[in-house]
Amino acid sequence: MVPFGASRATAAGLLPATPMLPPMIVTVVAASDVPPSLVSLMLAETDAIWRRAGFTFIWQRVPLDAWPLDTPPSRPASLRVIIGRNQRTAADGTLPLGWIVFDDVATPEQEVYVSYASAVRLFESATGVVGPINAMPRLQRETLMARAMGRVLAHEIGHYLLASKVHAVGGLMKAVQTATELFSPDRTHFLVQPSQMTTVAARVASLQPLVPEVTPRFRGGV
């Protein structure tokens, strides 16, 4: 078991009556031993989960050694994702694959951490779900790993967008997902609830920089 809403989609794949929101800028910083191809697949999985709910991202990828990690993101409507080898152990014995720190109960920091090392550990212990891994082609291995990591990233971004540590009974924001759910090609366990998107829309609006109102002026011509 690994810690980390459901609605019928329209033909376009979006939740009913969900307005398209402005994309969020996300800086992605990955350790040098994390394959770039895996990172691409991981971000695509996160994209697919949130796009169905009407929300998109602009990913800006930079090398780990080119980014000062002690410098917070400069824009309020932006986020940083670090993919590295740090690991944590939860009090209940579960294996966190990702996390986000809160300054207080309703103020998340602008940084999400996804543990590549923990994802490898989970993958190597889930042969009953993914099958034998020793002879598995590299692309298949990366696809499975990226699928789980992308879903974990989508969950942690959910905490940021909802500005809440609270978990849901089901869907993307469920507290614990099984290896079967994380590695399965089926995304139905990772849906965003319409009520959650209402909260996200209000949060995204609050993060947008204020634009002064301008009175239109027109010049007549000959």
N, C-alpha and C positions, 0 to 999 in steps of 0.2 A: 504494500500500500504506500502510495506516495502523496504527500501533501502538496498542496499548492495553494438559462431559462428557456425555456422551450417555447417555440411558436412556429406555426406553419409559415414558410416563406412564400413570397410572391413569385411570379414567374421570373422576375429579374433576380431573385435570390436574396431580396432584402426583407426585413421585417415589415409587416403592414404598417403604414402611416409613420414610418421612420424617416425623418428628413435627412438628406445628405449633409453631413457636418464638414467643416473645413478640416483638412488633413493635419495630423500632428507630426511635427518634425522630430525624428528620433535619431540620435547619434549612436552608432553601433561600434563598440570597441571589442575586438576579439583577440585572445591570446594567440601567439604565433603557431602553436601546435594544434589549433582548431582549424580544420580544413575549410578554406573559403567556400568551397562548393557546398559543404554542410551548412554553413551560415546562410547561404542563399536559399537553400531548401527550408531551413528553419524560419526565416523571415517570410517566405511564401506561405507557410502554414499559418503563421500568425495573421498575415494579410487575409487569408481565406476565411478565417473565423470571424474577424471583425468586419470585413467587407460585407458579409451577409447581413450584418446589423446596421449597415449604412455608414461605417466609419473606416477611414483609410489613413495610411502613414506615408511619410516621405522618409526613407531610410538613407542616412548618411554614414557610410562605413569608413572608418579610419583605423590605421594600425595602432596597437596598444602602446608602442613606444613613441608614438607621435602625439599622444593625447595626455595632457596633465590631469590625472584622475582626481587631484585635490581641488580642481576648479569646477564649480557647479555649472550646469547649462545656463547660458546667458539669457535665454528667452523664457518667459513664463509658460508659454504653450509648447514647450519642448521637453524631451526626455532623453536620458542616456541609458543605454543597455550595455552591460559588461558581460562578456562570455569568457569565463576563466576556469581555474582549477580549485578555487576555494570550495570548501565543503562545510556543511553544518549537520548536526544531528538533532532532531526534534525530541522534546521531552517524552513523547509517547512512543519513541523508537522508530518512527517513520523517517524516510529519507527525503529531505527537501531538495528539489531540483532547482528552485529559484526562490528569490525573496526580494522584498522591498521594505525599506526602513521607514517608520513613521516618526515624525518629531513629536506628535501627540496623536490622540485617537482619531483625528480627522485631518491631519496634515502629513501627507506622504512626501518623502524626499523625491527629487527628480532623477532617481537612479534605480534601475532594476538590475539585479545580478542573476545570471543563469549559470549554473554549475555544469560545465562540460564533464568534469571528473565524476560527479554524481550520476550524470546521465550515462556515462560509460559503465559505471558500477551497476546501475539498474539494468542496462541492456545485457550485460554479461551474466546477470543472475536470472534473466527472464527467458531462458531457452525453451521453457515449456510454452511460452506465448509466441516468441519470434522464430523458434526452430533452431537447429544447429547453426552456430555462428562461425565456427572455425573455417569452413569452406565457403562462407557467404561472400558473394562479390562485393567489392567496395561500394558500388552505387547502392546496392540493396541495404547494406549496413548504414550508410549515411542517410538514406531515405528514412529508415526506421528511427534512427537517432534524432534526426531533424524534426520528424513528426512529433515525437515526445517533447523535445525542447521547445518547438514552436508553440505547442499547446500550453506549456508551462509559462512561456513568455506572454502569451495572450492572457492567461490568468492573472499574472502579476501586473500587467498593464491595466487589467480590469480594476485591481485595487487602487491604482493611481487615478484612473478616470472616475471611479466612484468615490474616491477620497474616503475609503472605509476599509477597516480590517475585517469587517463582518463577512462570513461565508454564507452561501445559499445552500438549500437542501439538494438542489440538482443543477445541471447546466455547467457553464464555464466556471462559475464562481463556487462550485462545490469544494469543500475543504480538502478532500482526499480523492485521488483518482487511482485506479488500479493500473497495473502494467498493461493489462488487456485493453483498457480504454485509451491509454496513452499511445500504444503502438498500432492500434487498429486503424484501417483506412476510413472507417466510419466516424464522422465528426458529430453525430447527433448528441453525444454526451457533452459537447462543448458549445452549446447554443447560448446566445445572450438573450435574456428576457426583455420584452418590450418595456417593462417598468424600469429595468436597469438602464435602458437607453434614454429614458426620460431624464434620469439623474445625470447620465453622461452628457447629454445635450446641455443641461444647465451648467455643468462643470466646465465644459469646453468653452461656453459663452463667457464664463467668468474669467477664463484664462486669456482670452483674446485682448490684445492691447486696445485701449480706448482710442477711437478715431474722432477728432473734433467735427462737429456738424458744420457743414459748409452750405451757405445760402447760394443757390445757383444764380449766376448773372449772365445776361445775354446782351450781346452787342448787335445792334441792327446794322444791316449792310445795304448797299445800293445795288 
